Amino acid sequence: MKSEPHPSASPKLKLMLGATGVVFGDIGTSPLYAFRESFIGHHRLPLDQFHVLGVLSMLVWALILVVTVKYVFVTMRADNRGEGGSFALLALVERVAKHSWELPYIAGAALIATTLFYGDAVITPAISILSAVEGLTLLNSSFSDYVIPLSIVIIAGLFAIQRFGTGLVGGLFGPVMAIWFLTIGILGAVHVVANPVVLQAASPTYALGFLAADPVRAFFTLGTVVLAVTGAEALYADMGHFGRSAIARAWLWLALPALLLCYAGQSALVLADPTAIESPFYLMAPVGLLIPLLFLAAAATVIASQSIISGAFSVTQQAVQLGYLPRVRIHHTSFEARGQIYAPTVNIMLFLAVIALVLAFRSSSALAAAFGLAVTATMVLTTLIIGFMIFRVWRWNPIWAIPLYAILLIFDLGLFAASATKFTDGGWLPVTIAVVLIIIFSTWRRGRALLNRRLASDTMPVETFLKSTANVTRVPASAIYLTTNREGVPPALLHNLKHNLVLHENVLLVTIETALTPVVEQVERLAATDLGGGFTRVIIRYGFAEHPDVPLALAPIFERMPHFNPLTAGYFLSRQTLVPSKRPGMAVWREKLFAAMMRNSETPMTFFKLPVDRVVELGSQVEI
């Protein structure tokens, strides 16, 4: 495994601060609603010491087992050259165990986990911002009429600034979230000191006792306890930006202690005043500090939302590069940071979906049911994939690996089962989003495979082509043909010869491939083969977290070929128009969906950064 450098204290602190702002936004704002929902949900619990300490113990051990043990100590070991997330994990498994019989199942699990992430990306901004703005009702109950309009204004502003990137405001994320964690930790500590009996909940016996004495309500409570660990997957997904050690330190030294103190403080408060359960988080603060806390909470929820929106952009880019989505327009908003990107189409779709959720559910409590199912399903799928890494790749000692893995899997399955009971209350929402996206992802991948197979079957070998065109007129110019097939002659070249009856003297046949690593080293970027007759085949490799720039990648080739003028060379592209048919392969309705995605995908000219004034597209109709 790639070892991490040992930076000095200042860079370490900077990385920890950055991780605090970006990685822990979602999980850090969970205290706004997680503890409250554990008591006021459909299963309503008595506010006595037994149930309060039982719920607190569940929260404590959820943070320890799910976040600390599973993600920090186990899952984050499965880095794909520093990158994390479901697609990165899938690419890692494909790279280290490409012939394993489990691979199709792992690919399916990673695909479902990714589609569930988009459901999370829709729900997080809605529930986080709603929960923060709802605190206004503590100042004056009449402010309840302004919760929805103000939430919509904040959400609209949040999505409107995405085009400018997070670079300008990203530097504030870390300090604001550090202040947030310190604040909630101090507020909680004050109430713990006033009622230290809550410290007993650090023992898992209180959670187990709750499950044993009141199993039905304890089971339903697990479905709301999971709200405390929403955002845990961000620790793994954002590993490429900050590194494993910085995220682990920020979690263990700041975020985890603050969250534990905050939940303990809310427990102490409701034991002293059961009426505080209506808003235990805000009521921990003295009256004079309520307004500053409201502003701080609003800032923290915006940061939490920003983090998951940025994550949606990154996951979309990876999906495009790995062949699960058609090309979409992606803008880089920073010259220094590779991960800072903006996808306009994704941004608009997320914005419309979030606004629809706010208007439909109208409160954070109503959205809580929808939140848990997506999170727990993703956790179970991640645990299943990590099991493959533990037993088949890392080959840990089964004497202790089996019990550890069993505990993690059983706990995740328990959370998932409890969340599944809320399917009709809102859990259907992320499932519906996931099903639609699975259809889109699988249709695109299957359609591309069928299309490439059909084009390859009609491809003429280069040797045959050169022999058959020995007497064809060659014009003193250069041409670059982009092709998905690294063998044979591109369709665009055949069409060009058929209609214009000439060939260029110098021809590059360029194929762009995606590696199973996030980044490809520059020395491994290009591979060129002289085919003779003025033809050269070039393979350009990019990582799944990179964005292609073909002219820039070809620069070393141009330097080695002085007769090839890159300033006048034309780029020739093949554009296929799909004609749905009843040929074996895909159902006709999926072929129509695939054809629609092809028509609306970003043009290769824009996606590959080709010079707009030197691109020629030659089309054909294809049945798959």
WOSULSUL-V330679 format. One record per residue. N is the residue number from 0. BURIAL is # if it has 9 or more other C-alpha atoms within 8 Angstrom, else .. D_LAST is the distance of its C-alpha to the last C-alpha in whole Angstrom. Layout:
N:BURIAL:D_LAST
N:BURIAL:D_LAST
This chain:
0:.:42
1:.:43
2:.:46
3:.:47
4:.:50
5:.:53
6:.:54
7:.:57
8:.:58
9:.:57
10:.:54
11:#:53
12:.:55
13:.:52
14:#:49
15:#:51
16:#:52
17:#:48
18:#:47
19:#:49
20:#:48
21:#:44
22:#:43
23:#:46
24:#:45
25:#:44
26:#:46
27:#:49
28:#:49
29:#:48
30:#:52
31:#:52
32:#:50
33:#:50
34:#:53
35:#:54
36:#:51
37:#:52
38:#:55
39:#:54
40:#:51
41:.:51
42:#:53
43:.:56
44:#:58
45:.:62
46:#:63
47:.:65
48:.:66
49:.:64
50:#:61
51:#:61
52:#:61
53:#:59
54:#:56
55:#:57
56:#:57
57:#:53
58:#:52
59:#:54
60:#:52
61:#:49
62:#:50
63:#:51
64:#:48
65:#:45
66:#:46
67:#:48
68:#:48
69:#:44
70:#:43
71:#:46
72:#:47
73:#:44
74:#:40
75:#:41
76:.:42
77:#:38
78:#:37
79:#:35
80:.:37
81:#:39
82:#:36
83:#:35
84:#:33
85:#:30
86:#:27
87:#:30
88:#:31
89:#:28
90:#:27
91:#:31
92:#:30
93:#:27
94:.:29
95:.:32
96:#:31
97:.:27
98:.:28
99:.:29
100:.:28
101:.:29
102:#:26
103:.:23
104:.:26
105:#:27
106:#:24
107:.:24
108:#:27
109:#:27
110:#:24
111:#:26
112:#:29
113:#:28
114:#:26
115:#:30
116:#:31
117:#:30
118:#:32
119:#:35
120:#:34
121:#:34
122:#:37
123:#:40
124:#:41
125:#:41
126:#:43
127:#:45
128:#:46
129:#:47
130:#:49
131:#:51
132:#:52
133:#:53
134:#:56
135:#:58
136:#:59
137:.:61
138:.:63
139:.:63
140:.:61
141:.:61
142:#:58
143:#:56
144:.:55
145:.:54
146:#:52
147:#:48
148:.:49
149:#:50
150:#:47
151:#:45
152:.:47
153:#:46
154:#:43
155:#:42
156:.:44
157:#:42
158:#:39
159:.:40
160:.:42
161:#:39
162:.:38
163:.:41
164:#:40
165:#:42
166:#:44
167:.:47
168:.:48
169:.:46
170:#:50
171:.:51
172:#:49
173:#:51
174:#:54
175:#:53
176:#:52
177:#:55
178:.:57
179:#:55
180:#:55
181:#:59
182:.:60
183:#:58
184:#:60
185:#:63
186:#:63
187:#:62
188:#:65
189:#:67
190:#:67
191:#:66
192:.:70
193:.:71
194:#:70
195:.:69
196:.:68
197:#:65
198:.:65
199:.:65
200:#:61
201:.:60
202:.:61
203:#:58
204:.:60
205:#:60
206:#:57
207:#:57
208:#:60
209:#:58
210:#:55
211:.:58
212:.:60
213:.:58
214:#:55
215:.:53
216:#:54
217:#:53
218:#:50
219:#:49
220:#:50
221:#:48
222:#:45
223:#:47
224:#:48
225:#:45
226:#:45
227:#:48
228:#:45
229:#:42
230:#:41
231:#:42
232:#:38
233:#:39
234:#:41
235:#:39
236:#:36
237:#:38
238:#:40
239:#:38
240:.:40
241:#:44
242:#:44
243:#:45
244:.:48
245:#:49
246:#:47
247:#:49
248:#:52
249:#:51
250:#:50
251:#:53
252:.:56
253:#:55
254:#:52
255:#:53
256:#:57
257:#:57
258:#:54
259:#:56
260:#:60
261:#:58
262:#:57
263:#:60
264:#:62
265:#:60
266:#:61
267:#:65
268:#:65
269:#:64
270:#:66
271:.:69
272:.:68
273:#:65
274:.:65
275:#:63
276:#:60
277:.:59
278:#:58
279:#:59
280:#:58
281:#:59
282:.:63
283:#:63
284:#:64
285:.:67
286:.:68
287:.:68
288:.:65
289:#:63
290:.:62
291:.:61
292:#:59
293:#:57
294:.:56
295:#:55
296:#:53
297:#:51
298:#:51
299:#:50
300:#:47
301:#:46
302:#:45
303:#:44
304:#:41
305:#:41
306:#:40
307:#:37
308:#:36
309:#:36
310:#:34
311:#:31
312:#:31
313:#:31
314:#:28
315:#:26
316:#:26
317:#:26
318:#:23
319:#:21
320:#:22
321:.:21
322:#:18
323:#:18
324:#:18
325:#:17
326:#:20
327:#:23
328:#:26
329:#:29
330:.:32
331:#:35
332:#:38
333:#:40
334:.:41
335:.:43
336:.:40
337:#:37
338:.:36
339:#:37
340:#:34
341:#:33
342:#:30
343:#:31
344:.:28
345:#:29
346:#:32
347:#:32
348:.:30
349:#:32
350:#:35
351:.:34
352:#:33
353:#:37
354:#:39
355:.:37
356:#:38
357:#:42
358:.:42
359:.:41
360:#:43
361:#:46
362:#:47
363:#:47
364:#:48
365:#:45
366:#:43
367:#:44
368:#:42
369:#:39
370:#:39
371:#:40
372:#:37
373:#:35
374:#:37
375:#:38
376:#:35
377:#:34
378:#:37
379:#:36
380:#:33
381:#:34
382:#:37
383:#:35
384:#:33
385:#:37
386:#:38
387:#:35
388:#:37
389:#:40
390:#:40
391:.:38
392:#:38
393:.:41
394:#:43
395:.:46
396:.:49
397:.:48
398:.:51
399:.:51
400:#:47
401:.:47
402:.:49
403:.:48
404:#:44
405:.:45
406:.:47
407:#:45
408:#:42
409:.:44
410:.:45
411:#:42
412:#:41
413:#:44
414:#:43
415:#:40
416:#:41
417:#:44
418:#:41
419:#:39
420:#:42
421:#:42
422:#:38
423:.:39
424:#:42
425:#:39
426:#:37
427:#:34
428:#:33
429:#:32
430:#:30
431:.:28
432:#:28
433:#:26
434:#:24
435:.:23
436:#:22
437:#:21
438:.:18
439:#:17
440:#:18
441:#:15
442:#:13
443:#:13
444:#:13
445:.:11
446:#:8
447:.:10
448:.:10
449:#:6
450:#:6
451:#:9
452:.:9
453:#:7
454:#:9
455:#:12
456:.:12
457:.:12
458:#:15
459:.:19
460:#:21
461:#:24
462:.:27
463:.:26
464:#:25
465:#:28
466:.:30
467:.:28
468:.:29
469:.:33
470:.:34
471:.:32
472:.:34
473:.:34
474:.:35
475:.:37
476:#:35
477:#:33
478:#:29
479:#:27
480:#:23
481:#:21
482:#:18
483:.:16
484:#:16
485:#:20
486:.:20
487:#:20
488:#:20
489:#:18
490:#:16
491:#:18
492:#:21
493:#:20
494:#:20
495:#:23
496:#:25
497:.:23
498:.:25
499:.:28
500:#:29
501:#:30
502:#:30
503:#:31
504:#:34
505:#:33
506:#:29
507:#:28
508:#:24
509:#:24
510:#:22
511:#:22
512:.:22
513:#:24
514:#:26
515:#:27
516:#:30
517:#:31
518:#:33
519:#:33
520:.:36
521:.:36
522:.:37
523:.:34
524:#:32
525:#:31
526:.:31
527:#:31
528:.:31
529:.:32
530:#:30
531:.:33
532:.:33
533:#:33
534:#:30
535:#:30
536:#:27
537:#:27
538:#:26
539:#:27
540:#:27
541:#:28
542:#:29
543:#:27
544:#:30
545:#:30
546:.:29
547:.:27
548:#:30
549:#:28
550:.:31
551:.:34
552:#:32
553:#:32
554:.:36
555:.:37
556:.:35
557:#:37
558:.:40
559:.:40
560:.:39
561:.:41
562:.:40
563:#:37
564:#:38
565:.:36
566:.:37
567:.:36
568:#:33
569:#:29
570:#:26
571:#:23
572:#:20
573:#:16
574:.:15
575:.:11
576:#:11
577:#:8
578:#:8
579:#:7
580:.:7
581:.:9
582:.:7
583:.:8
584:.:7
585:.:8
586:.:10
587:#:10
588:.:13
589:#:11
590:#:8
591:#:11
592:#:13
593:#:11
594:#:11
595:.:14
596:#:15
597:.:13
598:.:16
599:.:19
600:#:18
601:#:21
602:.:21
603:#:21
604:#:24
605:#:26
606:#:25
607:#:26
608:#:29
609:#:28
610:.:31
611:.:30
612:.:32
613:#:30
614:#:27
615:.:25
616:#:21
617:#:19
618:#:16
619:.:13
620:.:10
621:#:7
622:.:4
623:#:0
